[in-house]
Amino acid sequence: MQLLFALLLSAQLLSPQLLSAELLSAELLPALSEPKKCPVPGYEKFLLKHTYDKRTEVDCTDFMKDLLPKINQKQCKPCNTIITGNRKNRKTNIRAVLDVCKGKGFKAPVNCTSSTKFHVVKCVAKNPDAPLPCDYSEKPITGYITITCENGCPVHFVSTERHAKPNQIY
C-alpha cells in the first residue's frame, strides 16, 4: 500500500495534502522525499559537487575540504557553486533541481534554466594557488539556475542569474 501511494505521489497523481495522517507513517515519509535516481553518467558527481545535505548554513571551507578528495582534486578549486534550500532548511531540494531538467523552466539546445529562483552559495577560494587544505569564503546568491541536463538529469552546473533574461519564456 505504501509503495502504491509513493508511486502515485511521484507521478503527481496524488498530492501529499490528500493523504491522511495515518498514511504518512514513518516508513512512508522517507520514500516521499527521496528523488528518483538518474542512470546518467555525471549525475552522481553533480550531486556531490552542487548539492547540500545538511540543514545548517553552508561552511564552504568544510564543504570543499570534504569534496576535493572525492573528486580527486589535488589543488584548490577556485570556485564551486552549491544549490541549497531555503533559509529554514539549507538541504537541497533535489526534486526541484530535477524539475528544471524535466521541463519546468526554459530549455535551450543544451542547457535548462529554472523558472523559479534558487538559493545558492558560491564558494570562492581565498587563495586558489595555496596548497590543500584551502580556505573558502561564502557568497550567498538567490537567482535562476542554469544547468546542463542529459535524459532529464542534471550533469553540470552552468550559472546563476539574479534576473531572468527577457527572451526566456516559461
Rosetta blueprint (number, residue, H / E / L):
1 M L
2 Q H
3 L H
4 L H
5 F H
6 A H
7 L H
8 L H
9 L H
10 S H
11 A L
12 Q L
13 L L
14 L L
15 S L
16 P H
17 Q H
18 L H
19 L L
20 S L
21 A L
22 E L
23 L L
24 L L
25 S L
26 A L
27 E L
28 L H
29 L H
30 P H
31 A H
32 L H
33 S H
34 E L
35 P L
36 K L
37 K L
38 C L
39 P L
40 V L
41 P L
42 G L
43 Y H
44 E H
45 K H
46 F H
47 L H
48 L H
49 K H
50 H H
51 T E
52 Y L
53 D L
54 K L
55 R L
56 T L
57 E L
58 V L
59 D L
60 C H
61 T H
62 D H
63 F H
64 M H
65 K H
66 D H
67 L H
68 L H
69 P H
70 K H
71 I L
72 N L
73 Q L
74 K L
75 Q L
76 C L
77 K L
78 P L
79 C E
80 N E
81 T E
82 I E
83 I E
84 T E
85 G L
86 N L
87 R L
88 K L
89 N L
90 R L
91 K L
92 T L
93 N L
94 I H
95 R H
96 A H
97 V H
98 L H
99 D H
100 V H
101 C H
102 K L
103 G L
104 K L
105 G E
106 F E
107 K E
108 A L
109 P L
110 V L
111 N E
112 C E
113 T E
114 S E
115 S L
116 T L
117 K L
118 F E
119 H E
120 V E
121 V E
122 K E
123 C E
124 V E
125 A E
126 K L
127 N L
128 P L
129 D L
130 A L
131 P L
132 L L
133 P L
134 C L
135 D L
136 Y E
137 S E
138 E E
139 K E
140 P E
141 I E
142 T E
143 G E
144 Y E
145 I E
146 T E
147 I E
148 T E
149 C E
150 E E
151 N L
152 G L
153 C E
154 P E
155 V E
156 H E
157 F E
158 V E
159 S E
160 T E
161 E E
162 R L
163 H L
164 A L
165 K L
166 P L
167 N L
168 Q L
169 I L
170 Y L
